[in-house]
């Protein structure tokens, strides 16, 4: 199984989030979906890769 490491950046927070996953598209949707309870990435809605 292949995994990828990704970095998200929020200008609003001036913060980075580093994660890894085997399904990047699904994981990115999870981070950007405001209906999902997220512990860190819910603090902003301007995350970019």
CHARMM internal coordinates of N, CA and C (Angstrom, degrees):
IC EDIT
DIST 1 N 1 CA 1.4439
DIST 1 CA 1 C 1.5302
ANGL 1 N 1 CA 1 C 108.58
DIST 1 C 2 N 1.3262
ANGL 1 CA 1 C 2 N 116.57
DIHE 1 N 1 CA 1 C 2 N 135.00
DIST 2 N 2 CA 1.4627
ANGL 1 C 2 N 2 CA 122.16
DIHE 1 CA 1 C 2 N 2 CA 178.91
DIST 2 CA 2 C 1.5204
ANGL 2 N 2 CA 2 C 110.79
DIHE 1 C 2 N 2 CA 2 C -93.95
DIST 2 C 3 N 1.3000
ANGL 2 CA 2 C 3 N 115.25
DIHE 2 N 2 CA 2 C 3 N 143.32
DIST 3 N 3 CA 1.4580
ANGL 2 C 3 N 3 CA 122.34
DIHE 2 CA 2 C 3 N 3 CA 176.04
DIST 3 CA 3 C 1.5138
ANGL 3 N 3 CA 3 C 109.00
DIHE 2 C 3 N 3 CA 3 C -124.39
DIST 3 C 4 N 1.3112
ANGL 3 CA 3 C 4 N 116.18
DIHE 3 N 3 CA 3 C 4 N 156.41
DIST 4 N 4 CA 1.4605
ANGL 3 C 4 N 4 CA 119.97
DIHE 3 CA 3 C 4 N 4 CA 172.93
DIST 4 CA 4 C 1.5211
ANGL 4 N 4 CA 4 C 108.87
DIHE 3 C 4 N 4 CA 4 C -130.52
DIST 4 C 5 N 1.3096
ANGL 4 CA 4 C 5 N 114.97
DIHE 4 N 4 CA 4 C 5 N 150.54
DIST 5 N 5 CA 1.4581
ANGL 4 C 5 N 5 CA 122.81
DIHE 4 CA 4 C 5 N 5 CA 174.43
DIST 5 CA 5 C 1.5152
ANGL 5 N 5 CA 5 C 106.52
DIHE 4 C 5 N 5 CA 5 C -102.14
DIST 5 C 6 N 1.3304
ANGL 5 CA 5 C 6 N 117.01
DIHE 5 N 5 CA 5 C 6 N 138.15
DIST 6 N 6 CA 1.4567
ANGL 5 C 6 N 6 CA 120.39
DIHE 5 CA 5 C 6 N 6 CA -179.14
DIST 6 CA 6 C 1.5207
ANGL 6 N 6 CA 6 C 109.63
DIHE 5 C 6 N 6 CA 6 C -134.82
DIST 6 C 7 N 1.3174
ANGL 6 CA 6 C 7 N 115.08
DIHE 6 N 6 CA 6 C 7 N 156.53
DIST 7 N 7 CA 1.4596
ANGL 6 C 7 N 7 CA 121.94
DIHE 6 CA 6 C 7 N 7 CA 177.90
DIST 7 CA 7 C 1.5181
ANGL 7 N 7 CA 7 C 107.96
DIHE 6 C 7 N 7 CA 7 C -127.15
DIST 7 C 8 N 1.3214
ANGL 7 CA 7 C 8 N 116.32
DIHE 7 N 7 CA 7 C 8 N 125.57
DIST 8 N 8 CA 1.4573
ANGL 7 C 8 N 8 CA 122.25
DIHE 7 CA 7 C 8 N 8 CA 174.25
DIST 8 CA 8 C 1.5255
ANGL 8 N 8 CA 8 C 107.97
DIHE 7 C 8 N 8 CA 8 C -104.75
DIST 8 C 9 N 1.3336
ANGL 8 CA 8 C 9 N 116.07
DIHE 8 N 8 CA 8 C 9 N 146.00
DIST 9 N 9 CA 1.4611
ANGL 8 C 9 N 9 CA 120.49
DIHE 8 CA 8 C 9 N 9 CA 178.46
DIST 9 CA 9 C 1.5169
ANGL 9 N 9 CA 9 C 109.64
DIHE 8 C 9 N 9 CA 9 C -128.38
DIST 9 C 10 N 1.3150
ANGL 9 CA 9 C 10 N 116.43
DIHE 9 N 9 CA 9 C 10 N 137.30
DIST 10 N 10 CA 1.4579
ANGL 9 C 10 N 10 CA 123.15
DIHE 9 CA 9 C 10 N 10 CA 175.00
DIST 10 CA 10 C 1.5233
ANGL 10 N 10 CA 10 C 108.70
DIHE 9 C 10 N 10 CA 10 C -115.75
DIST 10 C 11 N 1.3262
ANGL 10 CA 10 C 11 N 116.17
DIHE 10 N 10 CA 10 C 11 N 118.90
DIST 11 N 11 CA 1.4641
ANGL 10 C 11 N 11 CA 120.23
DIHE 10 CA 10 C 11 N 11 CA 175.42
DIST 11 CA 11 C 1.5256
ANGL 11 N 11 CA 11 C 109.53
DIHE 10 C 11 N 11 CA 11 C -68.25
DIST 11 C 12 N 1.3255
ANGL 11 CA 11 C 12 N 116.24
DIHE 11 N 11 CA 11 C 12 N -40.07
DIST 12 N 12 CA 1.4703
ANGL 11 C 12 N 12 CA 121.51
DIHE 11 CA 11 C 12 N 12 CA -178.71
DIST 12 CA 12 C 1.5268
ANGL 12 N 12 CA 12 C 111.71
DIHE 11 C 12 N 12 CA 12 C -55.45
DIST 12 C 13 N 1.3276
ANGL 12 CA 12 C 13 N 116.03
DIHE 12 N 12 CA 12 C 13 N -45.75
DIST 13 N 13 CA 1.4631
ANGL 12 C 13 N 13 CA 120.98
DIHE 12 CA 12 C 13 N 13 CA -178.37
DIST 13 CA 13 C 1.5238
ANGL 13 N 13 CA 13 C 113.32
DIHE 12 C 13 N 13 CA 13 C -93.09
DIST 13 C 14 N 1.3414
ANGL 13 CA 13 C 14 N 115.98
DIHE 13 N 13 CA 13 C 14 N -13.72
DIST 14 N 14 CA 1.4608
ANGL 13 C 14 N 14 CA 121.88
DIHE 13 CA 13 C 14 N 14 CA -171.80
DIST 14 CA 14 C 1.5336
ANGL 14 N 14 CA 14 C 109.85
DIHE 13 C 14 N 14 CA 14 C 53.13
DIST 14 C 15 N 1.3330
ANGL 14 CA 14 C 15 N 114.53
DIHE 14 N 14 CA 14 C 15 N 48.04
DIST 15 N 15 CA 1.4671
ANGL 14 C 15 N 15 CA 122.12
DIHE 14 CA 14 C 15 N 15 CA -177.71
DIST 15 CA 15 C 1.5228
ANGL 15 N 15 CA 15 C 110.71
DIHE 14 C 15 N 15 CA 15 C -130.88
DIST 15 C 16 N 1.3240
ANGL 15 CA 15 C 16 N 114.22
DIHE 15 N 15 CA 15 C 16 N 156.59
DIST 16 N 16 CA 1.4540
ANGL 15 C 16 N 16 CA 122.09
DIHE 15 CA 15 C 16 N 16 CA 174.32
DIST 16 CA 16 C 1.5222
ANGL 16 N 16 CA 16 C 108.87
DIHE 15 C 16 N 16 CA 16 C -115.94
DIST 16 C 17 N 1.3247
ANGL 16 CA 16 C 17 N 115.47
DIHE 16 N 16 CA 16 C 17 N 148.95
DIST 17 N 17 CA 1.4615
ANGL 16 C 17 N 17 CA 122.08
DIHE 16 CA 16 C 17 N 17 CA 173.74
DIST 17 CA 17 C 1.5199
ANGL 17 N 17 CA 17 C 106.34
DIHE 16 C 17 N 17 CA 17 C -126.60
DIST 17 C 18 N 1.3145
ANGL 17 CA 17 C 18 N 117.45
DIHE 17 N 17 CA 17 C 18 N 125.59
DIST 18 N 18 CA 1.4626
ANGL 17 C 18 N 18 CA 122.39
DIHE 17 CA 17 C 18 N 18 CA 178.97
DIST 18 CA 18 C 1.5171
ANGL 18 N 18 CA 18 C 107.96
DIHE 17 C 18 N 18 CA 18 C -110.99
DIST 18 C 19 N 1.3245
ANGL 18 CA 18 C 19 N 115.67
DIHE 18 N 18 CA 18 C 19 N 131.21
DIST 19 N 19 CA 1.4551
ANGL 18 C 19 N 19 CA 120.50
DIHE 18 CA 18 C 19 N 19 CA 179.75
DIST 19 CA 19 C 1.5118
ANGL 19 N 19 CA 19 C 111.23
DIHE 18 C 19 N 19 CA 19 C -143.72
DIST 19 C 20 N 1.3191
ANGL 19 CA 19 C 20 N 116.02
DIHE 19 N 19 CA 19 C 20 N 176.09
DIST 20 N 20 CA 1.4605
ANGL 19 C 20 N 20 CA 121.08
DIHE 19 CA 19 C 20 N 20 CA 174.88
DIST 20 CA 20 C 1.5128
ANGL 20 N 20 CA 20 C 108.59
DIHE 19 C 20 N 20 CA 20 C -143.16
DIST 20 C 21 N 1.3191
ANGL 20 CA 20 C 21 N 115.79
DIHE 20 N 20 CA 20 C 21 N 153.15
DIST 21 N 21 CA 1.4564
ANGL 20 C 21 N 21 CA 120.64
DIHE 20 CA 20 C 21 N 21 CA -176.91
DIST 21 CA 21 C 1.5202
ANGL 21 N 21 CA 21 C 110.03
DIHE 20 C 21 N 21 CA 21 C -162.65
DIST 21 C 22 N 1.3051
ANGL 21 CA 21 C 22 N 115.53
DIHE 21 N 21 CA 21 C 22 N 162.45
DIST 22 N 22 CA 1.4642
ANGL 21 C 22 N 22 CA 120.70
DIHE 21 CA 21 C 22 N 22 CA 172.54
DIST 22 CA 22 C 1.5262
ANGL 22 N 22 CA 22 C 110.82
DIHE 21 C 22 N 22 CA 22 C -98.18
DIST 22 C 23 N 1.3353
ANGL 22 CA 22 C 23 N 117.42
DIHE 22 N 22 CA 22 C 23 N -7.73
DIST 23 N 23 CA 1.4717
ANGL 22 C 23 N 23 CA 121.96
DIHE 22 CA 22 C 23 N 23 CA 179.67
DIST 23 CA 23 C 1.5272
ANGL 23 N 23 CA 23 C 108.67
DIHE 22 C 23 N 23 CA 23 C -137.47
DIST 23 C 24 N 1.3242
ANGL 23 CA 23 C 24 N 116.06
DIHE 23 N 23 CA 23 C 24 N 86.31
DIST 24 N 24 CA 1.4600
ANGL 23 C 24 N 24 CA 121.24
DIHE 23 CA 23 C 24 N 24 CA -172.04
DIST 24 CA 24 C 1.5252
ANGL 24 N 24 CA 24 C 112.79
DIHE 23 C 24 N 24 CA 24 C -61.43
DIST 24 C 25 N 1.3178
ANGL 24 CA 24 C 25 N 118.48
DIHE 24 N 24 CA 24 C 25 N -44.50
DIST 25 N 25 CA 1.4685
ANGL 24 C 25 N 25 CA 120.96
DIHE 24 CA 24 C 25 N 25 CA -177.04
DIST 25 CA 25 C 1.5262
ANGL 25 N 25 CA 25 C 111.77
DIHE 24 C 25 N 25 CA 25 C -60.11
DIST 25 C 26 N 1.3229
ANGL 25 CA 25 C 26 N 116.65
DIHE 25 N 25 CA 25 C 26 N -44.75
DIST 26 N 26 CA 1.4610
ANGL 25 C 26 N 26 CA 120.76
DIHE 25 CA 25 C 26 N 26 CA 179.07
DIST 26 CA 26 C 1.5224
ANGL 26 N 26 CA 26 C 110.85
DIHE 25 C 26 N 26 CA 26 C -66.14
DIST 26 C 27 N 1.3196
ANGL 26 CA 26 C 27 N 116.23
DIHE 26 N 26 CA 26 C 27 N -41.66
DIST 27 N 27 CA 1.4669
ANGL 26 C 27 N 27 CA 120.19
DIHE 26 CA 26 C 27 N 27 CA -179.13
DIST 27 CA 27 C 1.5289
ANGL 27 N 27 CA 27 C 111.08
DIHE 26 C 27 N 27 CA 27 C -65.76
DIST 27 C 28 N 1.3321
ANGL 27 CA 27 C 28 N 117.41
DIHE 27 N 27 CA 27 C 28 N -40.56
DIST 28 N 28 CA 1.4625
ANGL 27 C 28 N 28 CA 120.36
DIHE 27 CA 27 C 28 N 28 CA 178.47
DIST 28 CA 28 C 1.5244
ANGL 28 N 28 CA 28 C 110.36
DIHE 27 C 28 N 28 CA 28 C -64.32
DIST 28 C 29 N 1.3220
ANGL 28 CA 28 C 29 N 117.23
DIHE 28 N 28 CA 28 C 29 N -41.91
DIST 29 N 29 CA 1.4700
ANGL 28 C 29 N 29 CA 120.52
DIHE 28 CA 28 C 29 N 29 CA 175.68
DIST 29 CA 29 C 1.5260
ANGL 29 N 29 CA 29 C 110.63
DIHE 28 C 29 N 29 CA 29 C -58.40
DIST 29 C 30 N 1.3210
ANGL 29 CA 29 C 30 N 116.59
DIHE 29 N 29 CA 29 C 30 N -40.26
DIST 30 N 30 CA 1.4649
ANGL 29 C 30 N 30 CA 121.24
DIHE 29 CA 29 C 30 N 30 CA 178.10
DIST 30 CA 30 C 1.5310
ANGL 30 N 30 CA 30 C 110.85
DIHE 29 C 30 N 30 CA 30 C -59.30
DIST 30 C 31 N 1.3329
ANGL 30 CA 30 C 31 N 116.82
DIHE 30 N 30 CA 30 C 31 N -46.05
DIST 31 N 31 CA 1.4641
ANGL 30 C 31 N 31 CA 120.84
DIHE 30 CA 30 C 31 N 31 CA -179.02
DIST 31 CA 31 C 1.5227
ANGL 31 N 31 CA 31 C 111.93
DIHE 30 C 31 N 31 CA 31 C -65.93
DIST 31 C 32 N 1.3217
ANGL 31 CA 31 C 32 N 117.19
DIHE 31 N 31 CA 31 C 32 N -35.33
DIST 32 N 32 CA 1.4612
ANGL 31 C 32 N 32 CA 120.97
DIHE 31 CA 31 C 32 N 32 CA -174.66
DIST 32 CA 32 C 1.5238
ANGL 32 N 32 CA 32 C 113.45
DIHE 31 C 32 N 32 CA 32 C -90.06
DIST 32 C 33 N 1.3276
ANGL 32 CA 32 C 33 N 117.98
DIHE 32 N 32 CA 32 C 33 N -10.05
DIST 33 N 33 CA 1.4584
ANGL 32 C 33 N 33 CA 122.45
DIHE 32 CA 32 C 33 N 33 CA -177.24
DIST 33 CA 33 C 1.5285
ANGL 33 N 33 CA 33 C 109.95
DIHE 32 C 33 N 33 CA 33 C -83.50
DIST 33 C 34 N 1.3142
ANGL 33 CA 33 C 34 N 116.63
DIHE 33 N 33 CA 33 C 34 N 116.82
DIST 34 N 34 CA 1.4653
ANGL 33 C 34 N 34 CA 120.36
DIHE 33 CA 33 C 34 N 34 CA -177.37
DIST 34 CA 34 C 1.5292
ANGL 34 N 34 CA 34 C 112.99
DIHE 33 C 34 N 34 CA 34 C -75.03
DIST 34 C 35 N 1.3261
ANGL 34 CA 34 C 35 N 117.88
DIHE 34 N 34 CA 34 C 35 N -10.56
DIST 35 N 35 CA 1.4640
ANGL 34 C 35 N 35 CA 121.02
DIHE 34 CA 34 C 35 N 35 CA 179.92
DIST 35 CA 35 C 1.5255
ANGL 35 N 35 CA 35 C 112.76
DIHE 34 C 35 N 35 CA 35 C -83.46
DIST 35 C 36 N 1.3183
ANGL 35 CA 35 C 36 N 117.01
DIHE 35 N 35 CA 35 C 36 N -10.79
DIST 36 N 36 CA 1.4612
ANGL 35 C 36 N 36 CA 122.02
DIHE 35 CA 35 C 36 N 36 CA -176.53
DIST 36 CA 36 C 1.5277
ANGL 36 N 36 CA 36 C 108.74
DIHE 35 C 36 N 36 CA 36 C -98.45
DIST 36 C 37 N 1.3319
ANGL 36 CA 36 C 37 N 116.86
DIHE 36 N 36 CA 36 C 37 N 137.87
DIST 37 N 37 CA 1.4628
ANGL 36 C 37 N 37 CA 121.09
DIHE 36 CA 36 C 37 N 37 CA 176.77
DIST 37 CA 37 C 1.5262
ANGL 37 N 37 CA 37 C 108.96
DIHE 36 C 37 N 37 CA 37 C -73.71
DIST 37 C 38 N 1.3149
ANGL 37 CA 37 C 38 N 116.67
DIHE 37 N 37 CA 37 C 38 N 116.16
DIST 38 N 38 CA 1.4600
ANGL 37 C 38 N 38 CA 122.35
DIHE 37 CA 37 C 38 N 38 CA 178.94
DIST 38 CA 38 C 1.5213
ANGL 38 N 38 CA 38 C 107.99
DIHE 37 C 38 N 38 CA 38 C -123.63
DIST 38 C 39 N 1.3017
ANGL 38 CA 38 C 39 N 117.84
DIHE 38 N 38 CA 38 C 39 N 140.35
DIST 39 N 39 CA 1.4639
ANGL 38 C 39 N 39 CA 120.27
DIHE 38 CA 38 C 39 N 39 CA -175.82
DIST 39 CA 39 C 1.5215
ANGL 39 N 39 CA 39 C 112.85
DIHE 38 C 39 N 39 CA 39 C -80.51
DIST 39 C 40 N 1.3078
ANGL 39 CA 39 C 40 N 118.45
DIHE 39 N 39 CA 39 C 40 N -36.36
DIST 40 N 40 CA 1.4686
ANGL 39 C 40 N 40 CA 120.16
DIHE 39 CA 39 C 40 N 40 CA -175.90
DIST 40 CA 40 C 1.5197
ANGL 40 N 40 CA 40 C 112.66
DIHE 39 C 40 N 40 CA 40 C -112.66
DIST 40 C 41 N 1.3185
ANGL 40 CA 40 C 41 N 117.37
DIHE 40 N 40 CA 40 C 41 N -48.73
DIST 41 N 41 CA 1.4656
ANGL 40 C 41 N 41 CA 119.43
DIHE 40 CA 40 C 41 N 41 CA -172.18
DIST 41 CA 41 C 1.5186
ANGL 41 N 41 CA 41 C 113.63
DIHE 40 C 41 N 41 CA 41 C -75.15
DIST 41 C 42 N 1.3235
ANGL 41 CA 41 C 42 N 118.57
DIHE 41 N 41 CA 41 C 42 N -6.48
DIST 42 N 42 CA 1.4689
ANGL 41 C 42 N 42 CA 119.87
DIHE 41 CA 41 C 42 N 42 CA 176.78
DIST 42 CA 42 C 1.5296
ANGL 42 N 42 CA 42 C 111.94
DIHE 41 C 42 N 42 CA 42 C -71.99
DIST 42 C 43 N 1.3112
ANGL 42 CA 42 C 43 N 117.37
DIHE 42 N 42 CA 42 C 43 N -13.14
DIST 43 N 43 CA 1.4607
ANGL 42 C 43 N 43 CA 121.39
DIHE 42 CA 42 C 43 N 43 CA -176.45
DIST 43 CA 43 C 1.5243
ANGL 43 N 43 CA 43 C 113.25
DIHE 42 C 43 N 43 CA 43 C -71.92
DIST 43 C 44 N 1.3315
ANGL 43 CA 43 C 44 N 117.24
DIHE 43 N 43 CA 43 C 44 N -13.65
DIST 44 N 44 CA 1.4673
ANGL 43 C 44 N 44 CA 120.98
DIHE 43 CA 43 C 44 N 44 CA 179.74
DIST 44 CA 44 C 1.5190
ANGL 44 N 44 CA 44 C 108.91
DIHE 43 C 44 N 44 CA 44 C -147.87
DIST 44 C 45 N 1.3235
ANGL 44 CA 44 C 45 N 115.67
DIHE 44 N 44 CA 44 C 45 N 160.95
DIST 45 N 45 CA 1.4664
ANGL 44 C 45 N 45 CA 119.63
DIHE 44 CA 44 C 45 N 45 CA 178.15
DIST 45 CA 45 C 1.5244
ANGL 45 N 45 CA 45 C 111.44
DIHE 44 C 45 N 45 CA 45 C -124.22
DIST 45 C 46 N 1.3193
ANGL 45 CA 45 C 46 N 117.14
DIHE 45 N 45 CA 45 C 46 N 19.76
DIST 46 N 46 CA 1.4624
ANGL 45 C 46 N 46 CA 120.66
DIHE 45 CA 45 C 46 N 46 CA -178.56
DIST 46 CA 46 C 1.5312
ANGL 46 N 46 CA 46 C 112.87
DIHE 45 C 46 N 46 CA 46 C -116.49
DIST 46 C 47 N 1.3251
ANGL 46 CA 46 C 47 N 116.64
DIHE 46 N 46 CA 46 C 47 N 29.96
DIST 47 N 47 CA 1.4604
ANGL 46 C 47 N 47 CA 120.76
DIHE 46 CA 46 C 47 N 47 CA -177.82
DIST 47 CA 47 C 1.5248
ANGL 47 N 47 CA 47 C 111.36
DIHE 46 C 47 N 47 CA 47 C -66.42
DIST 47 C 48 N 1.3265
ANGL 47 CA 47 C 48 N 116.26
DIHE 47 N 47 CA 47 C 48 N 133.86
DIST 48 N 48 CA 1.4630
ANGL 47 C 48 N 48 CA 122.26
DIHE 47 CA 47 C 48 N 48 CA 174.78
DIST 48 CA 48 C 1.5224
ANGL 48 N 48 CA 48 C 108.53
DIHE 47 C 48 N 48 CA 48 C -129.16
DIST 48 C 49 N 1.3170
ANGL 48 CA 48 C 49 N 116.18
DIHE 48 N 48 CA 48 C 49 N 156.56
DIST 49 N 49 CA 1.4683
ANGL 48 C 49 N 49 CA 120.26
DIHE 48 CA 48 C 49 N 49 CA 178.56
DIST 49 CA 49 C 1.5060
ANGL 49 N 49 CA 49 C 110.21
DIHE 48 C 49 N 49 CA 49 C -92.53
END
COOR INIT
IC SEED 1 N 1 CA 1 C
IC BUILD
